[in-house]
Amino acid sequence: MYLVCNSAAGVYAPQQIYEGYKDNPAWDWSKISQKDREILEAGPEGPENDYYFEVWAFALDNITVHSPDGVLYHLEHPEDVWLIPEGKTFDDF
């Protein structure tokens, strides 16, 4: 389990995560459409901010991260945003 973004980022967490990891090859953004990526990039004050949290919810369910040692992770956002190994939940830790 790895911390990706702490809760201090508030509503900007999705935007910060996208900006920080969009070009990281370990992060699989393939299920997130280009339009949805633009919404995340624009942030909560963007022109389509009505969809910002809807897009983030979809991203949480669909982004995977592949570690160099072969472990597959998914995201969970109980408050902070965490990378959790597949097959586990935040509550397992």
VENZI-V262550 format. One record per residue. N is the residue number from 0. SS is DSSP state (@ for helix, = for strand, . for the rest). PHI is phi as a letter, one per 40 degrees, with the letter a starting at -180 (999 if undefined). PSI is psi as a letter, one per 40 degrees, with the letter a starting at -180 (none if undefined). Layout:
BEGIN
<<N/SS/PHI/PSI> <N/SS/PHI/PSI>>
END
This chain:
BEGIN
<<0/./999/h> <1/=/b/h> <2/=/c/h> <3/=/b/d> <4/=/a/h> <5/./c/i> <6/@/c/e> <7/@/c/d> <8/@/c/e> <9/@/f/b> <10/@/c/e> <11/@/c/e> <12/@/d/d> <13/@/d/d> <14/@/c/d> <15/@/c/d> <16/@/c/d> <17/@/c/d> <18/@/d/d> <19/@/c/d> <20/@/b/e> <21/./c/d> <22/./b/e> <23/./c/h> <24/./c/e> <25/./c/d> <26/=/c/h> <27/=/c/h> <28/./c/e> <29/./c/d> <30/./c/e> <31/./c/h> <32/./c/i> <33/@/c/d> <34/@/c/d> <35/@/c/d> <36/@/c/d> <37/@/c/d> <38/@/c/d> <39/@/c/d> <40/@/c/d> <41/@/c/d> <42/./g/a> <43/./c/e> <44/./c/e> <45/./c/i> <46/./c/d> <47/./b/f> <48/@/c/e> <49/@/c/d> <50/@/b/e> <51/@/d/d> <52/@/c/d> <53/@/c/d> <54/@/c/d> <55/@/c/d> <56/@/c/d> <57/@/c/d> <58/@/c/d> <59/@/d/d> <60/@/c/e> <61/@/b/e> <62/./c/h> <63/=/b/i> <64/=/b/h> <65/=/b/h> <66/./c/i> <67/./d/d> <68/./c/e> <69/./g/e> <70/./c/h> <71/=/c/h> <72/=/b/i> <73/=/b/i> <74/=/c/i> <75/=/b/i> <76/./b/g> <77/./c/d> <78/./a/c> <79/./c/i> <80/=/b/h> <81/=/b/i> <82/=/c/h> <83/=/b/h> <84/=/d/h> <85/./d/i> <86/./g/e> <87/./b/i> <88/./b/i> <89/@/d/d> <90/@/c/e> <91/@/c/e> <92/./b/none>>
END
